[in-house]
């Protein structure tokens, strides 16, 4: 009979190799040494500081739909007409202060249809050079709509107004002036760490655009993440825009979808364009029902997210080896500059407390706040950062 210690000393094998042989005590050793991962945490307990959305598993959707829908009748839509889709459209139109809204299967389709309709027969659209429309929609403005995108500087800063004004002036230069049909503004801007264009800048650009007979489109995929920002009023923010797009899946929990809002004539044309481009899918009620449910009270909940995030950043900033770096005009993203002692083993320490973060890159960690921050006291979250 060979003891475990004698076997280990005699054989040039580690515990992981022994686990492969099916020896129970070796498997237990291997499991004890395996690092904890996000998959080891019950999804309802995860505090995720690494994304806009609340983490979900595919298997959750059927149960969630069954709970929301129950035995209710009139939920199903037919080719995106009536049912939960129609209810969601009315819900968003009222929320954004617009006359009507149309369900869209994707945000890219919402953006492209809006720009197409606002431009009419004019050949140029102004947009931020960091915008999703310009950087992430595969030249759809030019390919699908035969419109020339004109990228401008300024990002989400107050300098955006000057850049837009300069682009208008340049396009008007003789002998070959070109009319601008639309200004498309993304806010918050994903590629600028969630920075948002200020109300003042939005209003000024809107006044300039109206003076030129130019339409205004808001790519507000992440717009509702601004709830809780100082002086933010959703309808006032949307007022300068002829059309507004909001995502349904980035933080409202739907598996897909978007809404595009505007006046009744614009939305009627948007629905027709959606059909022309093959976007009138047979059913959208699954996404609409989930988004509609999540939307109720979202403003209050996300205001709490902002407040708790500020408390957490205050606690973290008081720790040795941590410097908090906020995003100017930010929405739900901040950064931590960490010394080596704090950065070493951070993700593993946090995972032990059911907290998920991204990778530390060159001593810098991005924190993205969502509703999961409300699952644990921020004092406990901050304590988990300590080495």
N, C-alpha and C positions, 0 to 999 in steps of 0.2 A: 504494500500500500504506500503510494508516494503522496507526501503532503503537498499542499498548494505551494508553499514556499520552496520546497525542494524542486518541484516541477518548474517553477519560474526561474530558479537559479540555473537549472540544467538546460532549459530550452531557450534558444535565441529568438523568442517570440514576445511581443508586447501584448497588453491586455486586449487591444483591438483585434489582433490576429486570433487570439484565443476565443474572442467572442464569435469570430467567424466559424470556429469549430463547434459552436453550440454549447459551450460550457457555461452554466448559469451564473457562476460567480464572476466569470470574466465579462459576461454581458452586462452584469450589474456595474462592474468597474467602468466599462466603456460608457454606459449611460450616465454615470455620475460625472465623468470627465467631459461629456459632450456639452458644448456651449448651448445655452438657452436661446431659442429663436422666437420670432414673432408667432410662428405656427404653434408654439407651445402654450400661448396665452389664449384663454377663452375670448372669442371675438368681442363679447360684450363687456370685457374688462380692460381692453386695450386703451391706453392713453397715448394717442398718436400725435406726435409733434412733428410729423413729416408729410403732411398733406392737407388739402382743403376739406376732404370728405371724411365721414365716419367710416372706418373699415367695415366691409360686409363680405360674407361668403355667398357664393351663388345659391347655396341651399337655403339661405334665409329668405330669398325673394318670394317663393311660393307661400310660405307661412305668413310673411308680411302682407302679401296681397289678400290672402284669405281673411286675415284679421281686419284689413281696411274695408274690403268689399263686403264680406259676410254674405248675407242673403239679399243684399240690396239689388233692386232692379234698376235698369236704365244706366248702368255703368259703362257697358260696352259701346264703343263708337263704331261707325262704319265708314271706312276711308277717311278717318280723322274728323268726322262730323258727329256732333252731339256727344252724349255720354260723358265720361270723365274728362275727355279731351275738351269738350265744349265748356264744361264747368271750370276747368283750369284756365282756359283762354279768358273767360270772364273775370276770374279771380286775378289774373295778372294785369289785365287791362285796367281794372280798378286800382290795383296796387301801384302801377306805374303812372297813373294819371293820363292814360290814353283811351281813345274811343273803342278800340278793338285789339285783339291779339290773335295770332295764328300759331298753332303747334307746328314745329319743324322737326324732322328726324335728327338733324345735326346742326351744330352751330355754324359750321362752314356754309351750309346751304342758307341759313338765316342771314349771314353777313352778305353773301353774294347776291341774294335776291334783293336785299335792301339797297345795296349799291346800284344794282341794275335799274331798279325802279326810280330811285332818286336822281340818277344821272340823266335819264331820258336819252335825248340825242346829243348830249354833251360828252366830250371825249376824255375828260380827266377827273380823277378822284384824288384828293389829298389825304394822306394818312401818315401816322408816325412810322419812322423807319424800323422801330422795334415791334410794331404791331403784329398781331396774329394774322390779320388779313394779308399783310405784306410778306411776312417771314414764314408762315406755316400753312398757307392754303394753296401751295403748288401753282402759283401764277394764275389762279382761277379768274382773277379780275380781268386779265388780258385774254386768256384762252376762252373762257366761257362767255364773257360779256363784251369783248372787244373794247374795253375801256383801259386807258393808260393810267397806271398807278404812279403817283408822284410822291415819293417818300420825303418827309420833312424831319428836321431836327426838333429838339425840345423835349422829346419823351413825355414824361408826366409833369414836367416843371412848368413854371409860369412863362418860361421862354417859348413854350409851344405856340402861344398866340403870335409872337413876333415871326416865328418860322412860317406859320400859316399865312400871315399877312404878306410876307415877302414872296411866297409862292403865288398868291393871288396877283401881286404886282408884276411878277415875272411873266405869268401867263397872259397878262393884258398888254404886254409890250408889242408895239408895232414893228414891222409891217404885218406880222402874222399872229395876231392875238388868238388865244385858245380859251374857250369857256370851261370852267370847272363846274361839274354837275353836283358833286357831293364832297363833304368833308367827313371822313370816318375816323372816329376817336375811340381807341380802346382804353377803358378805365374800369378797374385797376389793370395795370399792364403786367402780364405774366413775365415777360422777359426783363422787366425792371423790378423784379422782386415784389410784385404786388403794389407798386406805387400808384397812387390815384391822381388824376388831374383835378385840380381844385375847382370848387364851384365858381369862383371868380373867373378863372381862365375859360371854363366851359361856357359861361354866359357871354364873355367878350367875343369868343370865336363864333358863338351863335348869332350875335348881333352883326358881326362882319359878314357871315355867310348869308344872312337874310338880305343884307344890303346889296348882295351880288346875285340874288335869286338862286342861291345854292342850297341844296338840302344838307341836313345834318343826320348822321347815323352814329349811334352809340353801340360799340361792341362791349356790352356789359356782361360778358360771360360770368365774371366774378363780382358783379355789381353789388349783390346783397351782402358780400363780405365787408362792406363799408358800414353796415349797421354797427352802431357803437362808436363810430368816429365822431369827434367833436363837431357839432353843428351840421351833421349830415342829415338831410331831408330827402327822401327818395324821389318824391314827385317833383320837388324843386330842382333836383339834379337832372331829372329826365326832361324837364320842360323845354330846354333849348333844342332838343332833338326831335326830328320828324319820325325817326324809327329807333327802337331800342330792342336789342337781343339780350336774353338772359339764358344761361345754361340750366338744365334740369338735373344733370348728373354730377356736376363738380362738387356740390355740397348739399343738394336737396335729396340725394339718395336714389334718384331714378336710375334705371340701367342705361338710359339713353334719352336724347331729346333736348329741345330748346323751344323758346317762344320768341316771336317777333311781333312787336306792338307798334301801333301808329294810329292814324285816323282810319275811319271805316273804308274809304275809297282805297287807301294804300293797302290795307290788310286784305281787301277783296282781290286786289291785283296780286298780292303776295301768295294767296292761296292758289290762284291760277298758275302763277309762275312755279310754285311748288309742284303742281301736277305736271307741268311741261318738263321739269327736270327730274321727274320720276320719284318725287318725294312723298306722294300721297299714298303712304303705306296703308294696308288694310286695317290694322289696329294700332292705336297708340295708347289705349286706356291703361295698360300696365304701368307705363312710365308716368302718365298723367296722374293716376290715382295716388301713387307713392309721393310724387312731387307735391301734389295738392295737400296731402296730409302733413308732410314735413314743413310746408310753407306756413301753416297755422302756428303762430307764436314764434316763428323763426327770428323776427326782428328783436324780440325780447331776449330770446336765448342767446343770440349772437352778440347782443350788447353785453350780456354776462360774460361771454367768451372773451371779449375785449377787456373787460374789467379784470377778470381773473388773469389774463395774459399779462396785463400791466403789473399786477401784484407779483406774479411769478418773476417777471423781469427785474422788478425791484429787489426781490429776495436773492436772485442769482447775481445781480450786479454788486451786491454787498459781500459776496464770497471772494476770498483770495484767489487769484488766478483766473478771474472771469471779468471780461469787459463786455457790456451790452452795447450793441450797435443797432440803432433803429433805422428803418428805411424812411427817408423824408417823404411826407404825404403818404405814409404806408397804410396798408389795410390789415392783413393778418400775418405778416412775416417780419421776423427780426433775426439778428445774428448774434452769436456769442464768439468773442475772441478768447481762446482758452490757452493757458500755459500748458507745458508738457505734462505736469503732474495731474492736472485736471482732465486733460484729453485722453491720457492713457487709460484704457479699459472702460471708458465712459459708457459706450453702448452696452457692454455686458452688465455694468452696474445697474443701468436703467432697466434693462430687460428683466432683471431679477425682481423689479418692482412693477412690472407690466407696463413699462413706459418705452415707447419706440421713437427713435430719432434717426436721422440720416447719418451719413459718414462725416467725420471731421476731416476737412480738407485744408491742409496747410494751417492748422490751428484754428480754423474757423468753422462754426457749426450753424446751419440754418435751422431755425425753429418756425414751423408753420402751425398756426393755431386753428383748431376746429372745435366742435362740440364735445369731443372726448376729454377736453381739459376739465370739464365739469364733473367728471367721474371720480376725481380724487382731489382732496384738499391741496391747494398749491403749496402749502408748507411741506406736505409729504413729497410732492414732486421735486421741490427744490432740494430737500434733504437727500433725495436719491442721487443727486449730482455729486455729492461729496465723496472724495476718494476714501 
